[in-house]
Amino acid sequence: MAFTLAPDATLLKPIRVGDTDARNRIFMAPLTRSRAQADGTPSDLAAEYYSQRAGAGLIITEATAVSEVANGAYMNTPGNYTDRHQEKWAEIAGAVHDAGGRIFMQLWHVGRMGHPEVNGGIEPVAPSAIAADMTTHTPSGKKALVVPRALRTDEIPGIIADFRAAARRAVDAGLDGVEIHGANGYLLHQFSSDVTNQRTDAYGGSPENRARLTAEVVEAVVDEIGAGRVGLRISPGNSAGDMREENTVAVYEALLNRIAPLGLAYLHVLIDPSAREFGVLRAVWSGTLVLNTGRETGTDFCQLESYAEWGAASAVAVGRTFLANPDLIDRLLLGAELNEPDVATFYAPGAEGYIDYPTLAELEEPRTA
């Protein structure tokens, strides 16, 4: 498949995102790749992987754990809570910047999506003791997710502090900012839901209470590194992670009304733009909005360009297409055929399907005898 964007296309125009100047409005979405070392340190290949894709207006890294207990949804996912982690992220940031790119780190806590066998025996935590009806890959094979332990109220400040500390490490490592992961069925999304959150304290019940943890994490991170370096990702109504929400508007209205005055770099929304929730949230959020339509609808750049032209989105985030096309922007300008992503290597170890997707220049290199 091939798409062509005119040189004056809205998606190819630069945009100021908080404190960061992005050279275009096609961002690389966060993509779990399961290449990190066993202790959560990014692999030695990660700097090449990200720097190959520095043509993106902004790279948003794979989800990165804020603490040891925050990990465990997938094997070999990275963290940013030790000096060793931070040193490797500094190498990655340097490589991206040397290639002319900009990079934010996505920070997550997986909550009930963690499994003890993936995470060294650590018990997963969640807003309530409700398991996700799912299986996950563990070192000993596929296993059902376990019932998580409900967090005590007095433990929640520690969760917030972990996000704050990981954000500080990211900026100290030279990354341009962080994106807080409040989507896709992970901990902050679990707190937002009126189904997975059955708490009766200040973090449960009303929409304002269910939005409280995400808001407090955002506020703490803004206090630590500045609003211009902070984005937030949400996914109203998304069913990933066996996620269920009866009311998909009220809690997000409460959340956005609370954090809008902070002046975040952007709001990243994973949603079908035709969904009722998108119109409601777009009316509430007047700041920079990054739209991710999700893999279910595919990547139609003509449609994405129209969203940008209309002002429905300030920028767009693209996942699998960037995974398979490190030189995606060049290909869109030339109308060149796009590489197809190899699903079999998404989470496999090593270089295959990670740093070996060919660029146009490599495909056109003359063969030697």
C-alpha positions, -999 to +999 in steps of 0.1 A: +000+000+000+012+035-007+000+070+003+012+104-009+012+136+012+018+169-006+048+189+008+024+215+021+002+189+039-009+199+074+006+167+088+040+177+075+039+212+090+060+218+122+042+222+155+052+234+190+044+207+216+048+222+250+085+230+252+094+209+222+095+219+185+083+189+164+092+191+127+060+174+116+027+162+130+031+125+125+043+111+158+055+076+165+031+059+189+043+039+219+049+002+209+058-026+233+086-046+217+098-069+245+135-064+238+146-051+272+170-070+294+157-091+323+162-063+348+143-037+327+173-021+311+167-012+275+186-034+250+218-025+233+197-023+200+172+003+213+193+034+205+195+023+168+158+013+167+146+047+180+172+068+161+162+051+128+127+066+133+139+101+142+120+115+112+088+113+133+077+147+146+079+132+181+088+096+192+068+083+221+087+054+236+074+020+245+057+019+278+083+021+306+077+010+342+080+035+370+089+009+396+095-028+399+060-035+410+047-014+381+061-039+355+050-075+346+024-073+319+049-085+293+083-102+295+113-080+288+097-046+290+119-016+301+119+004+333+132+038+344+137+034+381+174+025+385+207+043+375+214+015+350+180+021+333+187+059+332+221+055+317+208+034+288+179+058+282+205+086+280+222+067+252+189+064+234+180+101+238+214+111+226+211+089+195+177+103+186+188+139+191+219+133+170+196+121+142+175+153+145+146+137+164+126+145+196+116+118+221+092+115+250+091+085+274+058+069+281+055+060+318+032+032+330+021+011+359+004-021+347-017-026+378-038-058+375-023-067+342+009-078+359+017-115+366+039-127+394+057-151+371+067-123+347+077-100+375+098-120+399+070-131+422+057-096+429+019-095+436+000-072+412-020-043+427-051-025+414-079-002+426-099-033+435-094-070+438-109-078+404-089-099+379-088-093+342-103-123+324-072-128+303-040-149+299-005-137+295+028-152+284+051-162+313+084-180+314+065-212+320+039-207+293+005-190+290-011-183+324-044-167+335-040-133+352-043-135+390-066-116+413-047-084+422-044-069+457-064-038+462-042-008+470-045+007+505-053+044+505-020+050+523+000+033+494-013+057+467+011+085+475+039+060+468+025+053+433+024+090+426+060+094+438+071+066+415+057+085+385+074+117+397+108+100+402+107+082+368+098+115+350+128+132+367+150+104+356+137+107+320+145+144+318+178+140+335+186+113+309+181+139+282+146+130+269+124+159+259+095+149+281+072+121+293+038+108+284+017+094+314-001+062+304-037+065+315-051+042+288-054+006+275-065-011+307-034-003+329-035+010+364-046+046+359-073+034+334-084+008+360-089+036+385-109+056+360-134+028+353-167+026+371-164-012+367-129-021+377-128+005+405-151-004+433-134+017+460-153+036+486-125+060+496-115+093+480-103+074+449-136+056+440-172+063+435-179+096+418-163+105+384-142+132+402-129+105+427-121+080+400-102+106+380-083+117+411-053+093+408-046+102+372-049+139+380-026+137+410+000+118+390-002+145+362+000+173+388+030+157+405+049+151+373+042+187+361+055+200+395+087+180+390+096+186+353+072+214+341+039+212+321+056+217+288+074+184+291+043+163+300+017+146+279-012+123+289-026+093+271-063+082+276-085+058+258-122+063+267-142+031+261-112+011+250-116-026+259-079-036+260-070-055+291-105-068+296-114-032+304-150-022+310-165+012+316-203+018+319-199+056+317-171+067+293-177+104+294-182+118+329-148+106+344-129+120+315-147+153+316-138+155+353-102+146+346-097+171+317-115+199+336-091+194+365-059+192+345-066+216+316-054+247+335-019+231+339-011+237+302+002+202+293+023+197+262-005+175+247-034+151+253-030+118+234-064+101+228-067+066+215-102+066+200-123+063+169-130+099+160-166+090+151-172+079+187-195+102+208-168+105+234-144+121+210-166+151+203-173+156+240-136+155+249-125+177+220-150+203+232-135+202+267-098+201+256-086+232+238-050+224+240-028+203+217-045+170+209-027+140+195-051+115+178-044+078+176-072+060+157-059+026+167-049-005+147-085-017+142-092+011+117-057+009+101-036+038+090-053+059+063-031+089+059-056+107+037-081+105+065-056+115+091-047+145+070-083+155+069-086+154+107-055+176+109-069+200+083-102+203+101-085+209+135-100+178+150-064+168+158-033+188+162-011+158+154-015+121+149+002+091+164+010+061+142+022+028+155+027-003+133+033+017+102+063+035+119+075+002+132+078-012+097+089+020+080+118+038+097+118+064+069+080+068+069+080+105+062+102+102+031+079+074+018+048+096+023+064+125+005+073+103-025+042+081-025+064+051-021+052+016-012+052+010+025+068-020+042+043-044+059+049-050+096+059-086+105+036-096+133+056-127+142+086-105+153+067-078+173+077-093+206+105-116+196+141-110+208+169-097+186+174-075+156+149-093+132+118-072+128+133-045+150+162-027+133+162-045+099+133-030+081+147-015+049+146+022+040+141+033+005+177+042+002+187+007+012+163-008-013+178+013-041+215+006-033+231-011-063+241-047-057+278-055-058+291-084-078 
